[in-house]
Amino acid sequence: MALVYPFDTVWYVEGHNAYGQVVTSGSAVAVRLRHGDDPAETYLLTCSHVVRGLSSDRQKGHGEILSSIKVWPPGRGFDDDDGIAAHIQQDAKATDLNDVPVDKRLNVTDDWLLLRIDDDTRRRGADTVVWADEVSAGQSVAVFGYPAGRASISDTNVVVPTKAPQDITVRSESSGVVQLTGSATEPGMSGGGIFDEHGNFVGLHRAKYAGAIQLHGVYAPKIRQWLSESDYLVVTEAPRLPDAEEADTEQTDGLASGTLREQPDDPMNWRKLIAWISASVLVVGGLIAAIPYLIPDNPDIVPVEPTSQTTHVRLNASLLTIGESGFVKERTPLSNAKISIHPSSFDALRIVPTLTDENGDSIVEIDHPPLTSQQQLKGHFVVLDVPDELEGDSPYATTEHGAVMEGESLRMLRMTPRVFADGEQIELQVVPEKDIPRFYLASVAPSLADDPSGNPVYTTSSHRVFADIQQTEADATLALWSEILKRQRPVLGPDDLERADEWKNIESLQPLLNSVCYATDTNRPELTYLGTGFVVAKDTVIVASYSEPVDQIGVGLSMNPSDEGHRVFPVSDVLFRSHDLQVAVLDVPGIETEPLTLLEKNPFIGDQSSIAVLGYPAIDHRLPPEVNELFNGRKHRLSIMPGKLLGFRSKEEFGSTKKYVELTYDATTAGGVGGAPVVDLASGAVAGIHLTGKWSGERKIGGAVPTWALLEDEELAAVLRDRGAKFATPARVNDAAFALGGNGYDSEFLSGGTVPLPLPKERPEKLEQLKFDYPHFTVVMNPRHALAWYTACNIDRSDLKRISRARFEFVVDSRGGLTLQRTNEYYNNNEWDRGHLVSSSSVAWGTIDEATKAKNAAYAFTNITPQYMTFNQGVWLNLEDAILSDLEPDSNRISVFSGPVFSEDDPVYRGFTIPQAFWKIAVFAPRQSGERRVLAWIIPQFDTSNGVAIPFPREREFAEFETTVEAVEQATYLVFRRLD
């Protein structure tokens, strides 16, 4: 009896626009319901975001319900003509057909709906699930759905769901959200079924976040409860054979369970057989799993003993040393490690373990039966005997498919086996346990937005070695992460301020707390929190913008923030609302608490400032329980979330119109804090209005619209001033300003013709807005990355001056503030050097005064980029020195262009990307022959060939990275003109 269930109950779903184009795809679960006294029918449960398009603010899965919904049942052919129309059953669950309001997008439990199939036959006879009563922590479950949408069906043209191949376990269930540990789901599985080990329906899969840390779904028993409240009762069925006469065996019971269906022995049951075979092919990876059911037993057939074949798998084992920022600092050979393979999907006749040599190399020999074209040789690498350099560290293998033997047990970090090919060279890397949390958090830490799109959000990284981890490792990592956050970025109550002495001036926030409030639904003020706000003038409150009717909105305010009791004031009018600024100003009669003061200028130039976000956080069910403990007892209670200023970042690409530059910081915020004041602890004034938060590395990166940006909107500025809002300018603004300037890059510096600045391929007219001139050089900034796009400098080798470096310090260029540059805080306590693009020695020429000013200007943060220490002090320094002294010795005058190579898979650290490579072009003055010499280089910082970003050693020759100007243009989207 071959088990088929639950492959036969998970359907494929597509949402189409008015032109018939596929906009979204996902999965659905067939359930049998009886509405009132009507006969029982089959419906489909799916996630709401599966059938929604883009919202007006460009958020996927939060827009209007798509105009056409089509579904495909499992076990049947896939083609557009086979799709069945479906529509939303509104009386089962009221669903907003328009954009999902911003404040409701965090509600995981509401992201489901019921579809009615527009096919009478299917409604009467489709196979449906048996509902689970409950689940418990640690229980194994499986997720079924359609990863990659149509691509997951096209190979067989038979609609059969895929089971997520990795072990998934329940972490917890609360408030209708089932939280899971695992990582094998992909986009397209949203709306798919979560089933327990008995095949009972546990919930709807909704999303995966942060690689291996967190999956979550809508809890099935909670859905069943809501359906019951709408007079929809769950129907359970006795098992029925396919194609048999349908018996009237239905029972109505909202809590009943049922029996799993099994594959019958009838050899002509082709529909089930095809479905089962297709599922086996997709999940196991070959027809070998189906062979026992395709070939009947025959005593006259004598099996032939297969001959043996040998596969040699080459391994290279390394020990990784992790830097403070979580990046791989060094890789050394793991010598004298006994390496073997743990068989998974094959019966090996013989596996010969081997010791690694001084280079970490070894060859594992596997003797096994010959493989058919459908079979694969799979297994895990195992370090059997821990070598001397690892003893005492309790190491874990970090490369995918690897493990370390501890006593008699294996410590797996990835449960999916590796497919082996003869002679294949495979890397196995090991990292000590003490370094795992920092390494893990830097590599694949959660990337959860306060306002999720409904689909997984990933931090793209080329060194993503922890793609999957088991629950034991996840628990240890999360527990450590939670403790770090509690110490370094806590969530405090009003009574905690006196004890939080590590945050200078935080106790001064106490008088401000009376003016922080929250928006609520006046019909249900004790239940509904729509975000945070604060009093900005008499009877005036500023909040994050929202679209609810004003007559249903109130403002909850506590006269004593330490108490839970609040008074709700109705909102009488919206005085201002802006989609671009994402804020609204409300008229709220009766509020007379002291208003908060707004900063009218940027106070943070050159200052490593502390801030605090004051708001009403909600429990974020997307986060693991360990991290939610930070908000323990503070759900919908006024909280203080301190953090450090990170700087400013543009919200748009280069050349695009933008309304403001975002203020960023690393306070631990949560949903419900949108609209909260971000207070500068030094001045006690409001510097911004919190709008977004996203996990990046081990920190939550918050984003706010600065208060001085509000005043740039004339209408809003008039409203605030008319209502009597208070403004302030901290004294330290002028004190911290540092004036820089100069004549800039000279395009006529070389004889033989002009060498102009390169232009961006798109919107070249924006160049002047992002250009900063200094003595002998110019920097053109990239606001998206808060780094230079490129630099251009002139060098006169015949007039260089020796000026001591000890005289100079890194400085902020006040012309750009922190909008365009990363400051010392970004480079502190890690292995990232503050790497110059324009070498300070290269522009130190001319008179002593000119050389000193130029060298000083080269220490402006606009000219600084994060370069790994072995890169900055190795090949990059050697190239700079060669340009100053060795290359083309007959040419004293040189024009040099330098910059980072930005790519989509650059790793993210402290909220900003780290360029993986840098480029340089040197144009030498014509020699006696009248020819200019142009040399170009693109030099990577990391070796990413094995999927891990490992810095190159210092001992590299820049000559091996010489390239062409055309290659630099292709990598940078710049156009270099008339260099020859």
Salt bridges, closest charged atoms under 4 A:
ASP8 OD2 - LYS272 NZ 2.74
GLU14 OE1 - HIS16 NE2 2.90
GLU14 OE2 - ARG150 NE 2.44
GLU41 OE2 - ARG116 NH2 3.01
GLU41 OE1 - ARG123 NE 3.52
ASP57 OD2 - ARG105 NH1 3.02
ASP80 OD1 - ARG150 NH2 2.64
ASP91 OD2 - HIS35 ND1 3.78
ASP103 OD2 - LYS104 NZ 3.62
ASP110 OD1 - LYS93 NZ 3.24
ASP111 OD2 - HIS49 ND1 2.65
ASP111 OD2 - ARG206 NE 2.75
ASP118 OD1 - HIS87 ND1 2.78
ASP120 OD1 - ARG123 NH2 2.16
ASP127 OD1 - ARG240 NH2 3.15
ASP127 OD1 - ARG261 NH1 3.70
ASP127 OD2 - ARG271 NH2 3.98
ASP127 OD2 - LYS272 NZ 2.99
GLU186 OE2 - LYS208 NZ 3.68
GLU237 OE2 - ARG32 NE 3.68
GLU237 OE2 - ARG240 NE 3.82
GLU250 OE2 - ARG32 NE 2.83
GLU250 OE1 - ARG34 NH2 3.34
GLU365 OE2 - HIS312 NE2 3.11
GLU365 OE1 - ARG350 NH2 2.86
ASP367 OD2 - ARG350 NH2 2.75
GLU400 OE2 - HIS401 NE2 3.41
GLU400 OE1 - ARG414 NH1 2.48
GLU406 OE1 - ARG411 NH1 3.20
ASP422 OD1 - HIS312 ND1 3.67
GLU424 OE2 - ARG418 NH2 2.45
GLU427 OE1 - ARG331 NH1 3.98
ASP435 OD1 - LYS434 NZ 3.52
ASP435 OD1 - ARG438 NH2 3.06
ASP450 OD2 - HIS690 NE2 3.47
ASP450 OD1 - LYS700 NZ 3.08
ASP451 OD2 - ARG105 NH1 3.41
ASP468 OD2 - ARG414 NE 3.11
GLU473 OE2 - ARG411 NH2 2.80
ASP475 OD1 - ARG171 NH1 2.93
GLU483 OE2 - LYS486 NZ 3.63
ASP496 OD1 - ARG499 NH2 2.43
ASP539 OD2 - LYS538 NZ 3.12
GLU548 OE2 - LYS104 NZ 3.86
ASP587 OD1 - ARG723 NH2 2.63
GLU594 OE2 - LYS726 NZ 3.13
ASP607 OD2 - ARG732 NE 2.78
ASP620 OD2 - ARG622 NH2 2.26
GLU626 OE1 - ARG171 NH2 2.47
GLU629 OE1 - LYS486 NZ 3.42
GLU653 OE2 - ARG784 NH1 3.11
GLU662 OE1 - ARG649 NE 2.70
GLU662 OE2 - LYS651 NZ 3.53
ASP666 OD1 - ARG489 NE 2.84
ASP666 OD2 - ARG699 NE 3.73
ASP680 OD2 - ARG732 NH2 2.98
GLU765 OE2 - ARG763 NE 2.71
GLU768 OE1 - LYS771 NZ 3.65
ASP773 OD2 - LYS771 NZ 3.54
ASP796 OD2 - ARG893 NH2 3.86
ASP799 OD1 - LYS801 NZ 2.71
ASP813 OD2 - ARG815 NH2 2.76
ASP849 OD2 - LYS853 NZ 3.55
GLU888 OE1 - ARG927 NH1 3.38
GLU888 OE2 - ARG933 NH1 2.54
GLU904 OE2 - ARG784 NH2 3.74
ASP943 OD2 - ARG331 NH2 3.83
